[in-house]
Amino acid sequence: MTEFEPFEAFGDLDEISERLESPDPSVRRLAVIDLVETSSGEAIPLLVRAVGDPAAEVRLQTARALGEFDGVDVATALVSVLTDSETDVAQAAADSLAELRDSAASTALLPLATHSSAFVRAAVFRALKALQVDASLGPAIAALGDADARVRVQAVGVIGYLKRTETLPSLIHATRDVNADVRLAAINALSFTRNEVAAQAAADALSDGEWQVRAVAAETIGRIGQISVATALIRSLDDGYWQVRQKALQSLGKLRARPAVAAIIPFLDDPLPSLRKDAAAALGDIADPKASDALGARAQDEDPDVRKTVIWALGQIGRATNP
């Protein structure tokens, strides 16, 4: 967002305002650009006026320009463009709304949470996410039942950003949504808690049909920090996608899951250097002396990052054994 400071080099507002009235849309578009360059809050009323320009190119530039400002007036102008007949203009307005940080802007957004257009509803919840206002929680929970998956994804984001323990049942329910993007967002949103039930919901998602969801589930378990679901992570080390195996390795290290040591050691010989490195890092985090010999055998790994991590892991084990 622009911090409003004095301006000099781009013409005064009166001169720019006159150019906004030019019959040439290219002149009006350049005037909009100059309004942004002024870095002045006094430019906002002129930009608000420009969102109604008859030329799509001017409206597009204005929708983008408003993303450099903040406040209720900016939000009100942008939401009016969400229903623009030109898709790129409407999308630019949605993108600029997502840049808002003034919580007062929520007053222009919340009434549209039940708008007839799914695009508008999704844009509104996307914008409300960063504002983190309490009043958005109820509409967001209600929107978890929206017929459009785009809206449900953004509603999950609002709930996740608010980080309220009482919303866990709603988020956990969303981890079983029919849409993979919603499931992924809901599982990721569980990361704020240390709740064992949430950890189990993430563990259940390790059997999801989409590998991207499984990868996020594996990562989320590490963030939640519940060792009780380590067994599910160990099983994920056999996942058919290396991305899932990698997240499982990383989370097992974060959990310091000693029961996983035997399952992690074979990854020191994995063809992928990144997995060898993550296996060594996990073993270092766990610091079980049983991994010393296997790590020692990899001290001359062909990959320098793997060698460095192996040496670090051996040091971790040494310090844990001889504090």
Rosetta silent file (secondary structure, phi, psi, omega in degrees, C-alpha in Angstrom):
SEQUENCE: MTEFEPFEAFGDLDEISERLESPDPSVRRLAVIDLVETSSGEAIPLLVRAVGDPAAEVRLQTARALGEFDGVDVATALVSVLTDSETDVAQAAADSLAELRDSAASTALLPLATHSSAFVRAAVFRALKALQVDASLGPAIAALGDADARVRVQAVGVIGYLKRTETLPSLIHATRDVNADVRLAAINALSFTRNEVAAQAAADALSDGEWQVRAVAAETIGRIGQISVATALIRSLDDGYWQVRQKALQSLGKLRARPAVAAIIPFLDDPLPSLRKDAAAALGDIADPKASDALGARAQDEDPDVRKTVIWALGQIGRATNP
SCORE:     score description
SCORE:     0.000 S_00000001
   1 L     0.000  143.810 -179.790    0.000    0.000    0.000 S_00000001
   2 L   -75.895  134.833  170.119    1.170    3.510   -0.764 S_00000001
   3 L   -89.671  128.174 -173.413    2.067    5.758    2.144 S_00000001
   4 L   -75.200  118.903  179.625    0.682    9.170    1.351 S_00000001
   5 L  -135.747  165.539  178.529    3.468   11.754    1.051 S_00000001
   6 L   -58.633  148.046 -179.509    3.903   15.064   -0.763 S_00000001
   7 L  -124.560  157.809 -177.237    4.320   14.774   -4.528 S_00000001
   8 L  -136.838  -44.669 -159.492    6.064   16.905   -7.074 S_00000001
   9 L   -87.928   -2.215 -169.205    6.965   15.345  -10.370 S_00000001
  10 L  -118.686   18.780  179.137    3.744   14.155  -11.935 S_00000001
  11 L    90.222  151.006  179.574    1.563   17.218  -12.239 S_00000001
  12 L   -79.995  166.954 -174.792   -0.928   18.567   -9.725 S_00000001
  13 H   -62.452  -35.634  179.824   -4.272   16.934   -9.127 S_00000001
  14 H   -62.805  -42.104 -179.613   -6.206   19.612  -10.985 S_00000001
  15 H   -67.039  -41.973  179.034   -4.120   19.047  -14.114 S_00000001
  16 H   -66.286  -38.865  178.998   -4.453   15.268  -13.851 S_00000001
  17 H   -59.689  -39.280  178.131   -8.180   15.621  -13.237 S_00000001
  18 H   -63.491  -38.348  179.523   -8.504   17.540  -16.484 S_00000001
  19 H   -69.347  -25.666  175.530   -6.778   14.739  -18.353 S_00000001
  20 L   -67.016  -15.069  179.037   -9.266   12.273  -16.887 S_00000001
  21 L   -98.617    3.036 -178.491  -11.875   14.142  -18.907 S_00000001
  22 L   -62.238  145.968  175.844   -9.986   13.805  -22.197 S_00000001
  23 L   -71.198  -12.579 -178.326  -11.910   12.250  -25.109 S_00000001
  24 L   -93.883  115.106 -178.405   -8.862   10.029  -25.706 S_00000001
  25 H   -61.353  -29.266  179.268   -8.943    6.892  -23.491 S_00000001
  26 H   -67.654  -34.277  176.414   -5.170    6.500  -23.727 S_00000001
  27 H   -67.879  -41.942  179.065   -4.761    9.955  -22.190 S_00000001
  28 H   -64.415  -38.800  179.516   -7.201    9.052  -19.417 S_00000001
  29 H   -63.546  -42.879  178.467   -5.346    5.801  -18.761 S_00000001
  30 H   -66.284  -31.800  176.440   -2.026    7.656  -18.387 S_00000001
  31 H   -64.105  -38.892  177.434   -3.731   10.115  -16.063 S_00000001
  32 H   -62.000  -43.767  178.299   -4.712    7.189  -13.833 S_00000001
  33 H   -59.886  -42.704  179.916   -1.084    6.052  -13.749 S_00000001
  34 H   -65.521  -31.544  176.848    0.001    9.562  -12.774 S_00000001
  35 H   -61.939  -40.342  178.008   -2.535    9.583   -9.952 S_00000001
  36 H   -65.110  -41.787 -177.388   -0.823    6.581   -8.441 S_00000001
  37 H   -65.624  -19.413  177.415    2.580    8.212   -8.836 S_00000001
  38 L   -69.295  -22.988 -177.485    1.441   11.184   -6.777 S_00000001
  39 L    55.066   31.584 -177.150    1.273    8.910   -3.728 S_00000001
  40 L  -110.670  134.555  175.692   -1.421   11.208   -2.430 S_00000001
  41 H   -63.506  -21.219  178.642   -4.555   10.168   -0.616 S_00000001
  42 H   -70.533  -10.406  177.375   -6.278   13.034   -2.422 S_00000001
  43 H   -77.038  -19.029 -173.788   -6.010   10.951   -5.593 S_00000001
  44 H   -58.804  -48.010  179.705   -8.536    8.441   -4.260 S_00000001
  45 H   -58.692  -34.387  178.681  -11.706   10.399   -5.175 S_00000001
  46 H   -70.199  -38.207  177.499  -10.423   10.807   -8.726 S_00000001
  47 H   -68.052  -38.335  177.692   -9.675    7.105   -8.991 S_00000001
  48 H   -59.425  -39.795  178.412  -13.100    6.297   -7.579 S_00000001
  49 H   -67.245  -36.881 -175.287  -14.595    8.376  -10.352 S_00000001
  50 H   -70.739  -17.259  179.416  -12.428    6.675  -12.967 S_00000001
  51 L   -66.286  -17.325  178.335  -13.775    3.181  -12.189 S_00000001
  52 L   -97.029   13.589 -178.804  -16.878    4.214  -14.120 S_00000001
  53 L   -59.431  143.264 -179.826  -14.942    5.212  -17.234 S_00000001
  54 L   -69.579  -18.804 -178.200  -16.585    4.021  -20.483 S_00000001
  55 L   -94.078  128.062 -178.715  -13.286    2.559  -21.746 S_00000001
  56 H   -60.392  -35.746 -177.913  -12.340   -0.875  -20.434 S_00000001
  57 H   -65.199  -33.111  177.928   -8.627   -0.079  -20.640 S_00000001
  58 H   -73.735  -42.569  178.647   -9.119    2.856  -18.270 S_00000001
  59 H   -62.504  -39.053  178.809  -11.235    0.824  -15.858 S_00000001
  60 H   -62.260  -48.113 -179.987   -8.601   -1.910  -15.896 S_00000001
  61 H   -62.717  -36.717 -179.825   -5.818    0.535  -15.094 S_00000001
  62 H   -68.842  -41.798  178.280   -7.946    2.103  -12.380 S_00000001
  63 H   -60.879  -39.781  176.977   -8.743   -1.236  -10.768 S_00000001
  64 H   -68.599  -41.548 -177.531   -5.032   -1.989  -10.649 S_00000001
  65 H   -62.611  -38.129 -178.443   -4.204    1.506   -9.398 S_00000001
  66 H   -64.372  -19.914  176.041   -6.617    1.276   -6.478 S_00000001
  67 L   -66.041  -13.007  177.999   -4.579   -1.658   -5.173 S_00000001
  68 L   -88.823   -2.007 -177.828   -1.964    0.904   -4.180 S_00000001
  69 L  -124.055  178.892 -176.171   -4.371    2.596   -1.763 S_00000001
  70 L  -147.105  167.288  174.697   -6.493    1.494    1.167 S_00000001
  71 L   115.821  173.280 -176.304   -9.651    2.292    3.060 S_00000001
  72 H   -63.625  -43.470 -178.765  -13.422    2.076    2.848 S_00000001
  73 H   -62.631  -39.332  177.731  -13.739    4.333   -0.198 S_00000001
  74 H   -64.348  -46.326  179.752  -11.223    2.214   -2.091 S_00000001
  75 H   -60.623  -43.559 -179.668  -13.030   -0.985   -1.129 S_00000001
  76 H   -60.964  -42.718  179.174  -16.390    0.458   -2.162 S_00000001
  77 H   -64.544  -42.803 -177.002  -15.025    1.470   -5.563 S_00000001
  78 H   -67.868  -40.060 -179.355  -13.414   -1.904   -6.147 S_00000001
  79 H   -65.790  -27.014  178.201  -16.457   -3.957   -5.231 S_00000001
  80 H   -69.396  -20.059 -178.512  -18.439   -1.961   -7.772 S_00000001
  81 H   -93.898   -8.972 -179.506  -16.052   -3.218  -10.447 S_00000001
  82 L   -62.105  -22.994  179.558  -16.343   -6.876   -9.472 S_00000001
  83 L  -103.865   18.996  179.477  -19.348   -7.145  -11.766 S_00000001
  84 L   -57.888  145.779 -179.058  -17.670   -5.366  -14.687 S_00000001
  85 L   -67.648  -20.696  177.900  -18.614   -6.756  -18.089 S_00000001
  86 L   -95.110  121.325 -175.410  -14.907   -7.231  -18.878 S_00000001
  87 H   -59.065  -41.013 -177.514  -13.488  -10.257  -17.091 S_00000001
  88 H   -67.603  -29.747  176.712   -9.957   -8.868  -16.811 S_00000001
  89 H   -69.134  -46.090  178.986  -11.276   -5.693  -15.189 S_00000001
  90 H   -61.198  -40.550  179.984  -13.276   -7.669  -12.643 S_00000001
  91 H   -67.298  -38.306  177.070  -10.260   -9.871  -11.911 S_00000001
  92 H   -62.059  -38.872  177.671   -8.029   -6.825  -11.427 S_00000001
  93 H   -64.153  -42.128  178.506  -10.556   -5.484   -8.918 S_00000001
  94 H   -62.402  -41.846 -179.962  -10.532   -8.804   -7.051 S_00000001
  95 H   -65.161  -40.543  179.617   -6.727   -8.786   -6.968 S_00000001
  96 H   -69.510  -35.713  176.002   -6.632   -5.217   -5.653 S_00000001
  97 H   -59.678  -35.667 -179.536   -9.226   -6.001   -2.995 S_00000001
  98 L   -68.016  -13.010  178.121   -6.906   -8.712   -1.722 S_00000001
  99 L   -89.038   -7.918 -178.670   -4.306   -5.998   -1.054 S_00000001
 100 L   -63.984  141.860  177.705   -6.536   -4.137    1.424 S_00000001
 101 L  -130.157   -8.293  178.427   -5.267   -4.019    5.005 S_00000001
 102 L   -80.130  113.010 -176.246   -7.581   -1.454    6.630 S_00000001
 103 H   -59.109  -24.831  178.978  -10.034   -3.486    8.683 S_00000001
 104 H   -63.564  -22.168  179.664  -12.641   -0.749    8.234 S_00000001
 105 H   -63.945  -18.467 -179.689  -12.848   -1.807    4.580 S_00000001
 106 H   -60.741  -24.989 -179.685  -14.740   -4.876    5.743 S_00000001
 107 H   -65.370  -25.539  177.360  -17.880   -2.743    6.004 S_00000001
 108 H   -86.796  -16.032 -174.490  -17.928   -2.497    2.210 S_00000001
 109 H   -96.532  -43.931 -172.460  -17.234   -6.202    1.792 S_00000001
 110 H   -56.426  -39.079  179.438  -19.422   -8.064    4.241 S_00000001
 111 H   -61.541  -17.789 -177.837  -22.780   -7.149    2.633 S_00000001
 112 H   -96.264    6.370 -178.594  -21.584   -8.913   -0.533 S_00000001
 113 L   -64.247  -19.179  178.427  -20.812  -12.228    1.177 S_00000001
 114 L  -117.679   25.058  179.670  -24.111  -13.567   -0.165 S_00000001
 115 L   -57.547  152.637 -178.094  -23.995  -11.865   -3.564 S_00000001
 116 L   -67.191  -22.341 -179.964  -25.635  -13.750   -6.430 S_00000001
 117 L   -91.772  125.344  177.702  -22.300  -14.034   -8.256 S_00000001
 118 H   -64.050  -34.914  177.351  -19.935  -16.735   -7.034 S_00000001
 119 H   -59.356  -45.236  179.843  -17.016  -14.734   -8.414 S_00000001
 120 H   -64.646  -45.662 -179.411  -17.986  -11.778   -6.233 S_00000001
 121 H   -59.327  -43.695  179.969  -18.491  -13.966   -3.156 S_00000001
 122 H   -64.531  -42.039  179.479  -15.077  -15.564   -3.621 S_00000001
 123 H   -63.081  -38.998 -179.468  -13.401  -12.180   -4.138 S_00000001
 124 H   -64.322  -47.369 -179.792  -15.036  -10.821   -1.001 S_00000001
 125 H   -68.352  -34.171  175.239  -13.849  -13.675    1.200 S_00000001
 126 H   -59.706  -42.629  179.397  -10.399  -13.499   -0.360 S_00000001
 127 H   -70.410  -38.765 -177.835  -10.222   -9.832    0.657 S_00000001
 128 H   -66.596  -27.038 -177.251  -11.677  -10.446    4.122 S_00000001
 129 H   -53.752  -53.248 -176.942   -9.012  -13.042    4.892 S_00000001
 130 H   -70.456  -23.056 -178.420   -6.192  -10.531    5.339 S_00000001
 131 H   -74.316  -27.759  175.658   -8.416   -8.078    7.231 S_00000001
 132 L    50.359   54.589  178.159   -8.999  -10.630   10.010 S_00000001
 133 L  -101.854  140.062 -177.458  -12.163   -9.048   11.361 S_00000001
 134 H   -57.776  -34.682 -175.858  -14.379  -10.953   13.788 S_00000001
 135 H   -65.290  -15.581 -179.143  -17.506  -10.075   11.839 S_00000001
 136 H   -83.501  -12.892 -174.130  -16.310  -12.179    8.903 S_00000001
 137 H   -64.815  -49.266 -179.453  -16.299  -15.440   10.860 S_00000001
 138 H   -58.576  -51.610  177.649  -20.030  -16.158   10.760 S_00000001
 139 H   -59.359  -36.033 -179.312  -20.401  -15.488    7.024 S_00000001
 140 H   -67.442  -42.031  178.354  -17.289  -17.561    6.316 S_00000001
 141 H   -63.683  -41.634  177.744  -18.583  -20.564    8.246 S_00000001
 142 H   -62.271  -35.661 -177.447  -21.904  -20.277    6.436 S_00000001
 143 H   -72.620   -9.260  174.980  -20.039  -20.118    3.121 S_00000001
 144 L   -65.010  -16.523  176.204  -18.520  -23.549    3.750 S_00000001
 145 L   -99.023    9.263 -179.436  -21.832  -24.799    2.395 S_00000001
 146 L   -62.606  145.537 -179.181  -21.633  -22.652   -0.742 S_00000001
 147 L   -70.740  -20.249 -177.033  -22.323  -24.488   -3.992 S_00000001
 148 L  -100.610  125.166 -176.892  -19.201  -23.026   -5.599 S_00000001
 149 H   -63.513  -30.964  178.886  -15.845  -24.496   -4.543 S_00000001
 150 H   -61.091  -38.365  179.579  -14.043  -21.198   -5.185 S_00000001
 151 H   -69.847  -42.176 -178.950  -16.122  -19.577   -2.485 S_00000001
 152 H   -63.197  -39.469  178.415  -15.548  -22.438   -0.059 S_00000001
 153 H   -59.349  -48.253 -177.522  -11.766  -22.228   -0.568 S_00000001
 154 H   -69.446  -33.543  177.196  -11.712  -18.520    0.258 S_00000001
 155 H   -65.086  -39.858  175.485  -14.073  -18.984    3.198 S_00000001
 156 H   -59.455  -40.458  178.495  -11.699  -21.577    4.634 S_00000001
 157 H   -59.961  -42.097  177.687   -8.934  -18.998    4.296 S_00000001
 158 H   -59.857  -47.190 -178.265  -10.906  -16.489    6.363 S_00000001
 159 H   -64.762  -42.888 -179.551  -11.499  -19.058    9.100 S_00000001
 160 H   -63.334  -39.472 -179.632   -7.894  -20.204    9.081 S_00000001
 161 H   -68.269  -29.169 -179.796   -6.528  -16.665    9.396 S_00000001
 162 H   -75.223  -23.113  172.562   -8.739  -15.953   12.392 S_00000001
 163 L    53.358   55.093  179.202   -7.211  -18.952   14.228 S_00000001
 164 L  -105.837  127.727 -179.422  -10.118  -19.679   16.547 S_00000001
 165 H   -59.251  -34.069 -177.311  -10.193  -22.989   18.369 S_00000001
 166 H   -68.427  -11.947  179.200  -13.991  -23.042   18.191 S_00000001
 167 H   -90.456   -2.762 -177.050  -13.802  -23.226   14.391 S_00000001
 168 H   -56.167  -43.381  178.574  -11.933  -26.549   14.380 S_00000001
 169 H   -57.797  -39.318  179.407  -15.079  -28.654   13.827 S_00000001
 170 H   -66.679  -43.081  179.618  -15.913  -26.571   10.744 S_00000001
 171 H   -66.262  -41.411  179.919  -12.369  -26.826    9.387 S_00000001
 172 H   -63.691  -40.439  176.353  -12.186  -30.552   10.055 S_00000001
 173 H   -60.361  -38.920 -178.941  -15.474  -31.038    8.240 S_00000001
 174 H   -68.970  -19.849  177.215  -14.027  -29.102    5.296 S_00000001
 175 L   -68.425   -9.577  179.212  -11.071  -31.528    5.121 S_00000001
 176 L  -112.080   16.671  178.858  -13.594  -34.012    3.717 S_00000001
 177 L   -58.892  153.015 -179.922  -15.024  -31.645    1.087 S_00000001
 178 L   -70.009  -19.520 -178.140  -15.714  -33.105   -2.360 S_00000001
 179 L   -98.589  130.872 -176.266  -13.343  -30.561   -3.893 S_00000001
 180 H   -64.357  -36.739 -179.867   -9.594  -31.149   -3.536 S_00000001
 181 H   -64.452  -37.347  177.823   -8.752  -27.440   -3.364 S_00000001
 182 H   -67.797  -44.373  179.000  -11.114  -26.996   -0.437 S_00000001
 183 H   -59.381  -44.215 -179.541   -9.674  -30.044    1.327 S_00000001
 184 H   -61.267  -46.478 -179.526   -6.156  -28.747    0.800 S_00000001
 185 H   -63.100  -40.409 -178.328   -7.019  -25.293    2.143 S_00000001
 186 H   -67.370  -42.449  179.328   -8.799  -26.747    5.175 S_00000001
 187 H   -64.024  -43.279  178.298   -5.946  -29.070    6.072 S_00000001
 188 H   -62.397  -36.440 -179.151   -3.456  -26.235    5.756 S_00000001
 189 H   -67.200  -19.997  179.354   -5.669  -24.050    7.942 S_00000001
 190 H   -72.324   -9.578 -173.645   -5.396  -26.593   10.762 S_00000001
 191 H   -61.246  -22.030 -175.040   -1.723  -25.676   11.175 S_00000001
 192 H   -73.463  -17.368 -171.578   -2.445  -23.017   13.799 S_00000001
 193 L  -100.983  165.726  172.295   -3.595  -25.512   16.413 S_00000001
 194 L  -117.153   20.972 -174.073   -1.896  -28.135   18.567 S_00000001
 195 L   -75.231  133.598 -177.407   -5.115  -30.080   18.876 S_00000001
 196 H   -68.432  -33.865  178.376   -4.883  -33.875   18.663 S_00000001
 197 H   -65.928  -38.683  176.937   -8.238  -34.175   16.878 S_00000001
 198 H   -65.296  -39.850  177.735   -6.986  -31.772   14.217 S_00000001
 199 H   -61.632  -38.957  179.252   -3.805  -33.816   13.893 S_00000001
 200 H   -67.760  -35.904  176.678   -5.902  -36.939   13.350 S_00000001
 201 H   -62.873  -40.605  176.531   -7.909  -35.158   10.649 S_00000001
 202 H   -66.138  -38.746  178.695   -4.647  -34.332    8.888 S_00000001
 203 H   -64.315  -39.439  177.272   -3.511  -37.924    9.329 S_00000001
 204 H   -61.017  -33.751 -178.583   -6.733  -39.167    7.755 S_00000001
 205 H   -73.078   -8.726  176.303   -5.993  -36.941    4.774 S_00000001
 206 H   -67.200  -11.391  176.669   -2.753  -38.839    4.150 S_00000001
 207 H  -105.416   12.486  179.130   -4.927  -41.326    2.273 S_00000001
 208 L   -59.616  151.160 -178.525   -6.528  -38.628    0.088 S_00000001
 209 L   -73.245  -15.400  179.581   -6.792  -39.410   -3.598 S_00000001
 210 L  -104.592  126.880 -176.091   -4.855  -36.256   -4.570 S_00000001
 211 H   -64.869  -31.914  179.636   -1.128  -36.236   -3.863 S_00000001
 212 H   -62.348  -38.077  178.155   -1.090  -32.467   -3.329 S_00000001
 213 H   -67.593  -41.342  179.250   -3.568  -32.888   -0.478 S_00000001
 214 H   -62.878  -39.534 -179.933   -1.495  -35.708    1.005 S_00000001
 215 H   -63.896  -44.033  178.766    1.646  -33.563    0.854 S_00000001
 216 H   -65.635  -37.436  178.395   -0.045  -30.682    2.680 S_00000001
 217 H   -62.254  -43.973  179.158   -1.447  -33.130    5.234 S_00000001
 218 H   -62.086  -41.733  179.410    2.031  -34.494    5.936 S_00000001
 219 H   -67.492  -40.441 -178.266    3.404  -30.981    6.354 S_00000001
 220 H   -63.386  -37.094  178.850    0.512  -29.898    8.574 S_00000001
 221 H   -59.520  -40.799  177.598    1.084  -32.765   10.976 S_00000001
 222 H   -63.677  -36.109  179.225    4.589  -31.479   11.578 S_00000001
 223 H   -71.675  -39.086  179.570    3.250  -28.004   12.300 S_00000001
 224 H   -66.126  -38.586  173.163    0.576  -29.265   14.670 S_00000001
 225 L    81.871   28.225  179.336    3.249  -31.210   16.511 S_00000001
 226 L   -99.738  108.791 -178.749    1.268  -34.231   17.704 S_00000001
 227 H   -64.935  -18.136 -176.104    3.492  -37.310   17.975 S_00000001
 228 H   -61.503  -21.255 -178.176    0.356  -39.450   18.346 S_00000001
 229 H  -107.056   17.272 -178.697   -0.093  -39.570   14.552 S_00000001
 230 H   -60.731  -33.293 -179.196    3.526  -40.380   13.708 S_00000001
 231 H   -59.580  -39.290  178.257    2.567  -43.892   12.622 S_00000001
 232 H   -65.164  -37.252  176.997    0.461  -42.483    9.794 S_00000001
 233 H   -65.576  -39.321  178.855    3.419  -40.370    8.677 S_00000001
 234 H   -61.025  -40.264  177.254    5.670  -43.424    8.684 S_00000001
 235 H   -63.629  -32.314 -178.938    3.239  -45.168    6.366 S_00000001
 236 H   -70.126  -11.473  175.514    3.391  -42.142    4.081 S_00000001
 237 L   -67.377  -12.118  175.985    7.075  -42.811    3.514 S_00000001
 238 L   -99.819    7.650 -178.490    5.822  -45.428    1.040 S_00000001
 239 L   -59.596  149.048 -178.021    3.687  -42.911   -0.872 S_00000001
 240 L   -73.323  -11.368  179.805    3.993  -43.069   -4.637 S_00000001
 241 L  -109.986  128.629 -177.373    4.862  -39.369   -4.872 S_00000001
 242 H   -64.447  -27.497 -179.970    8.255  -38.159   -3.699 S_00000001
 243 H   -64.150  -36.676  177.603    6.744  -34.827   -2.664 S_00000001
 244 H   -70.659  -43.174  178.960    4.604  -36.615   -0.078 S_00000001
 245 H   -59.811  -39.748 -179.594    7.544  -38.704    1.113 S_00000001
 246 H   -63.400  -47.029  179.445    9.599  -35.533    1.501 S_00000001
 247 H   -63.727  -35.538  177.994    6.983  -33.769    3.638 S_00000001
 248 H   -65.220  -42.608  177.171    6.610  -36.905    5.752 S_00000001
 249 H   -59.424  -47.686 -177.697   10.374  -37.010    6.360 S_00000001
 250 H   -61.737  -42.149 -178.237   10.435  -33.357    7.343 S_00000001
 251 H   -71.732  -35.550  176.869    7.507  -33.720    9.737 S_00000001
 252 H   -62.701  -35.835  175.246    8.885  -36.861   11.344 S_00000001
 253 H   -65.608  -45.215  179.295   12.009  -34.866   12.108 S_00000001
 254 H   -60.279  -36.377 -179.750    9.984  -32.011   13.600 S_00000001
 255 H   -78.614  -10.369 -175.670    8.114  -34.515   15.749 S_00000001
 256 L    51.948   50.056 -172.739   11.424  -36.136   16.803 S_00000001
 257 L   -83.966   92.898 -179.091    9.729  -39.450   16.172 S_00000001
 258 H   -59.897  -34.133  178.271   12.183  -42.135   17.315 S_00000001
 259 H   -62.632  -12.883 -176.728    9.922  -44.976   16.137 S_00000001
 260 H   -91.634   -6.985 -172.567   10.486  -43.672   12.598 S_00000001
 261 H   -55.863  -46.991 -177.774   14.282  -44.016   12.582 S_00000001
 262 H   -62.924  -33.385  179.779   14.351  -47.447   10.957 S_00000001
 263 H   -78.514  -24.679 -178.992   11.970  -46.283    8.229 S_00000001
 264 H   -81.225  -37.435 -174.149   13.942  -43.086    7.587 S_00000001
 265 H   -51.349  -43.158 -179.877   17.424  -44.628    7.284 S_00000001
 266 H   -58.762  -22.822  179.844   16.823  -46.197    3.822 S_00000001
 267 H   -71.239  -12.613  174.719   16.183  -42.707    2.429 S_00000001
 268 H   -66.132  -15.976  178.503   19.859  -41.928    2.953 S_00000001
 269 H  -109.941   13.036 -178.055   20.360  -43.992   -0.218 S_00000001
 270 L   -64.665  146.308  177.762   17.469  -42.472   -2.170 S_00000001
 271 L   -62.472  -26.024 -178.790   18.238  -41.471   -5.777 S_00000001
 272 L   -87.732  119.736  178.614   16.939  -37.955   -5.061 S_00000001
 273 H   -56.806  -35.781 -178.106   19.499  -35.776   -3.240 S_00000001
 274 H   -63.646  -36.265  178.364   16.710  -33.712   -1.685 S_00000001
 275 H   -74.125  -35.788  176.431   15.266  -36.802   -0.004 S_00000001
 276 H   -62.694  -42.478  179.306   18.703  -37.926    1.195 S_00000001
 277 H   -63.238  -46.209 -178.697   19.226  -34.470    2.686 S_00000001
 278 H   -67.195  -32.811  176.165   15.799  -34.432    4.374 S_00000001
 279 H   -64.988  -45.031  178.614   16.369  -37.932    5.735 S_00000001
 280 H   -62.773  -41.521  179.514   19.673  -36.839    7.246 S_00000001
 281 H   -63.244  -42.268  179.626   18.042  -33.700    8.680 S_00000001
 282 H   -63.738  -41.871  179.258   15.219  -35.734   10.210 S_00000001
 283 H   -66.001  -33.962  175.861   17.683  -38.153   11.779 S_00000001
 284 H   -67.824  -39.618  177.615   19.609  -35.209   13.171 S_00000001
 285 H   -64.757  -40.487 -179.272   16.450  -33.741   14.672 S_00000001
 286 H   -72.057  -37.249  175.618   15.539  -37.077   16.216 S_00000001
 287 L    57.930   43.983  175.831   19.155  -37.582   17.389 S_00000001
 288 L   -92.694  124.052 -179.154   18.892  -41.317   17.959 S_00000001
 289 H   -56.240  -21.863 -179.776   22.341  -42.966   18.208 S_00000001
 290 H   -62.786  -18.244 -179.172   20.965  -45.933   16.228 S_00000001
 291 H   -91.273   -3.609 -173.419   21.244  -43.786   13.096 S_00000001
 292 H   -59.407  -47.837 -176.920   24.957  -42.984   13.574 S_00000001
 293 H   -64.013  -43.646 -179.911   26.381  -45.780   11.442 S_00000001
 294 H   -63.770  -39.534  177.874   23.995  -45.180    8.554 S_00000001
 295 H   -67.671  -41.686  178.977   24.748  -41.459    8.634 S_00000001
 296 H   -58.591  -35.363  179.980   28.484  -42.097    8.819 S_00000001
 297 L   -68.990  -16.093 -179.737   28.265  -44.177    5.672 S_00000001
 298 L  -105.041   10.551 -177.291   26.856  -41.129    3.874 S_00000001
 299 L   -64.880  -18.831  178.359   29.496  -38.665    5.056 S_00000001
 300 L  -111.331   29.783  179.016   31.047  -38.727    1.571 S_00000001
 301 L   -54.060  146.234 -177.939   27.804  -38.333   -0.356 S_00000001
 302 L   -66.051  -20.822 -178.947   28.288  -36.947   -3.863 S_00000001
 303 L   -94.659  124.978 -176.731   25.950  -34.038   -3.100 S_00000001
 304 H   -62.777  -34.470  178.546   27.523  -31.264   -0.983 S_00000001
 305 H   -67.645  -36.260  177.395   24.235  -30.336    0.703 S_00000001
 306 H   -66.764  -45.284  179.610   23.708  -33.940    1.735 S_00000001
 307 H   -58.320  -46.029 -179.154   27.270  -34.163    3.107 S_00000001
 308 H   -60.776  -42.675 -178.480   26.809  -30.961    5.088 S_00000001
 309 H   -69.415  -36.811  177.290   23.496  -32.171    6.537 S_00000001
 310 H   -62.071  -45.975  179.646   24.951  -35.574    7.421 S_00000001
 311 H   -61.439  -42.564  177.151   27.814  -33.937    9.323 S_00000001
 312 H   -60.802  -44.719 -178.200   25.329  -31.708   11.119 S_00000001
 313 H   -62.452  -41.470  177.997   23.136  -34.704   12.002 S_00000001
 314 H   -63.053  -37.056  176.475   26.106  -36.641   13.394 S_00000001
 315 H   -65.053  -39.373  177.787   26.950  -33.602   15.513 S_00000001
 316 H   -61.969  -43.261  179.259   23.387  -33.479   16.824 S_00000001
 317 H   -65.463  -41.441  179.354   23.544  -37.112   17.817 S_00000001
 318 H   -61.394  -42.987 -179.935   26.928  -36.584   19.446 S_00000001
 319 H   -68.285  -34.931  179.216   25.633  -33.661   21.494 S_00000001
 320 H   -71.306  -32.689 -178.273   22.529  -35.596   22.522 S_00000001
 321 H   -79.151  -37.031 -178.512   24.617  -38.598   23.560 S_00000001
 322 L  -127.009   72.218 -175.849   27.316  -36.587   25.374 S_00000001
 323 L   -63.371    0.000    0.000   25.660  -33.349   26.496 S_00000001
